[in-house]
Amino acid sequence: MCTVDATLTRRAAIFGGAAVAASVALATPAEASGRGLRDLTYPLGPSFPAFSPGEEAVRRTVTTIEDDGYYMQEWRIIEHIGTHVDAPAHFTAGGRVSTELRPSELVIPAVVIDVAARAARNPDTVVTVDDLKAYERRYGRIPDDAAVLMYSGWGAKIGDANAYRGTDAAGTLHFPGFGADACEWLLRKRRIRSLGVDTLSIDPGISETFDTHLALTGADRYGLENLASLDRIPRKGATVFVGLIPYEGGSGGQARVLATW
C-alpha cells in the first residue's frame, strides 16, 4: 500500500509539476516568447454608440434554458455598428461586398499612427501626410498591403455616446479620422490594404463629403472602425486578423479583430 501511495505521489508530483509549468507558459506567452496577442474588438450591445442615434443594436431573449432547454437571442443590427468593416461597396457603386473580400486581405501587417496627444487638444484633427512621414522616419517604411491604424485615444469616451460622437449644440460630430490626402498618399505610395480607426468613421466627424471613404473604397480597399486597444499593440510589427462576418451582399459587417506580434 505504501508502494502504491509513493508511486501515486511521484506521478502526482511529475504530472502536477508539468501542469504547473504548462499553465505558467500558457498564462504568460508574451513574457515567455516575446510575442503578444490583443483583441481589438468591442463587445456589441444596445448601449454601443451608433453613428446616428436610433441605429443602436437591439436584442431580445428568444429562449431560455429554464423554459426551453437552451438559450438564444434575437438581434436587430445594421452592418455598421460596433467594431466592423466597411467593404468597398459601402461607398462605391459596383464595389466588392463582404463575401468577396479574400482571406488573404483579412490577415495583414498593421502599423499604428498615434495622434492621441493632438486629438486631446483638437477633436477635429486628422492623420496627415506629415504624420505618415514622421512615422516612417522613426519606424521604417509602411509595408505594402498593410492596415494603417489611427490611435486617437477616443476609446476613453466609449461609455458616453454623445462624447464618443463628439456632438455639439448644433448636432455636428467631432472626432478624429484620416485626412483624404493621407489616404491617397498611402494608396499611391504604399499600396495599403486597409485604414482603421478607434472612432466611428475613417473620415473625421465634421466631414460631410466622406472624401476618405470615397478614396479608400474607390481603390477597392476596406475600412475598420471602432477598434479597441490600439495603444496596447506595437507601432510596427503586428499582424491583424479580421474575422469579418460574410453577410450576403454585405456593405460591411461586424468583425472580431485580433492583433498578434
N, C-alpha and C positions, 0 to 999 in steps of 0.2 A: 504494500500500500504506500509505504514511504517512497519506493522507487517510482511508482506512478505519479505521485504528487510532485516529486522532484522533476520528473520528465515534463509534466504539465507546466510546472513553474518555469523550467528552462524554455519551453516552447512559448509560453506567455511572454517571457522576457524578450525572446528573439522577435516574435511577431509584434509584440507591443512596441518594442523599440523601433522596428521597421515602420509601424503605423505612425508613431510619433514623428519619425524622420520624414515620412511621406507627407504628413499633414503640415509640417513646417515648410517643406518645399512647395506644397500647393498654396499655402497661405501667403507666401512672400515671393511670388515669381519674379517681380521686378527687382527686389533686392538680391535674389539668388542668381539671376541670369542677366541682369541689366536690361531686361525687356519689360514692357508695360502694356496694359490693356485698359481702355477707358470707354465707357458708354457715353455717347454724345446725344442721347435721346431723352426727351422729357416724357414722363408719364402723361397720357392723354386722358383728360376727364372733362366734365362740364364746365369747370372753372378755368380751363386753359384760355388765355386771351386770344380772341379772334381778331383778324384784321379789321373787320366791321362788326359792331355789336349786332347780335342776332344770328351770327354764323357759328356760335359755340356748339360743341358736341352735345348731344342729348342721349341719355341712356335710360333703360328701364330693365328691371329684372323680369325675365320671362318664366323661368322655372327655378325652383329651389330643391335642395337635397331633401329637406324635411317633407315637402309636399309631393315632389315628383321623382325623387331618387337621383336627380342630377341638377347641377347649377348651370344657368345660361342667361346671358344678357342680350338685349337688342340695342343697337346703336344707330343714331342718325348723325352722320358726319358729312362734311364736304371734304373734297380731296386736299384742301389746302388749310388744314388746321393741325396744330401740334408740330412736332418735328417731321418735316415732309420734303418731298421732291417736287420741283417744277419741271415737268417734261417739256421738250421743245414745243409740243402742241399747245401749251398753256398760253403762249402769246404769238405764236407763228402759225398761220393757216397752212395746213398740209404738213406741219411738223410731226415728228415721231411721238407716239403715245407711250404710256408707261410700259406696255408689254413689248415694245420694240427696242427698249434700252438693253444692250447686251451685258451679260455678266462681266465681261472684261472692262466695261465702262463704269462698273459699280464697285470695283476693287482697285483703288488707285492711290498714288502717293499724295500726301497732303502737306501744305505749308500753312502757317498761321501768321497773319498780319495783325499786329497789336496796335489798335488805335484807342485803347481804353482811356488813357490819360486825356487825350484830346476830346473824346466823347463826353467825359465827365464835365468838361467846360462848355462844350458845344454839341447838343444832341443832333444837330443837323450836319455834323461832319461826315465826310466820305473818305473812303480809301482812294488815294491819288496815285498817279504815276510816280511821283516823288517818293511816296511810301514804298512802292514796289522796288524802286531802285535802291532805296536805303536798306530794305530787307536784303537785297542781293549783295550789297557791299558787306553786310555783316555775316550772312549765312550761305552765300553762294547762289548760283543760278537756280531759278524756279524750274523744276523739271517739266518736260513736255507731258501732256496728259494728266496733269495734276489737278487736285481740288485746291483752290486757293480760298482759305477760310479767314473771315474777318472776326477778330475778337474785340468787342467793344465794352465788355463788362455789363451788357444790358440784361443779362440773366438775373442780376440782383433785383430787378423790378418785376420778375415773373409773377409774383403773388398779387400784384395790383394791376388789373387790366388797363386802367387809364394811364398809369405811369408807364407801363410797358409799351402802350401805343404812343405815349407822349402827347396825348390830346390836349390842345389848348382851348381857350374860351371860344374860339371861332370854329372848333371842331377839326382843325388841321392837325395832322400827325407829325410827330418829331422823334425820329430815331435814326441812327447811323446806317449807312449802306455803302455800296460800291459806286464810285463815280463812273459814268459811262465811258470817259476817256481811259480810265484804268482798265475797265473791262475790255475795251477794244485793243489796248496795248497788250494785254495778256493773251487775247485771241490771236493777234497778229504776230507778236514777238515770241510767245511762249507756248502757243498751241494748247492751251489749257483744256481740261475736260469739264470742269465744274467750278462755280463760285458758291461759297457757303457763308452764312451769317448767323450770328446769335441774336438776331432781331426778326421781326415779322416779314421782312422783304429784303431782297438783294438791292433794290432801289432804296434810297433814303425815304423816310416817312413823308417829307414835304413834296416828293415828286408827284406830279400829276400826269406825266407823259410816259413813265416807266421805260426810260431810254435804256437802262442797263438790262432789264428783262428782254427788251426787243433785240438788243445787240447779242445777248447770250443765246437766246433761243433761236434767233435768226441764223446763228452759226451752228445750229444743231447740237448745242450743249445744254446741260441741265443745271438747275439751281438747287441749293439746300438751304432751308430756312428753319429758324427756331432751333438751332443747335445748342446743346448744353455743354458746359465744362471745357470750353476751348482753352481756358487758362491752365488746364491740367494735362495738356499734351505738349510734346516738344514743338518748337517753332519750325523745325525741319526734321525729316527722317521718319515721320509717321506714315502709316498706310490706313486709309479709311475703307470700311466695308459698308456699303449702303444697301440695307435689306429692304428694298422697295416692294410694297405690295403691288402685284401686277394687275391692277384694275383693268378690265377690258375697256378699251377706248379711253383710258385714263389721261387726263391732263396733268397728272402727277399723282401723288398719294403719300400716305403715311409710310415712314421708313424707320427701322431700327438701325441707327448709325453707330458703328463701333470704330475705334481707332486703336491700332496696335503699333508698337515700335520696339 
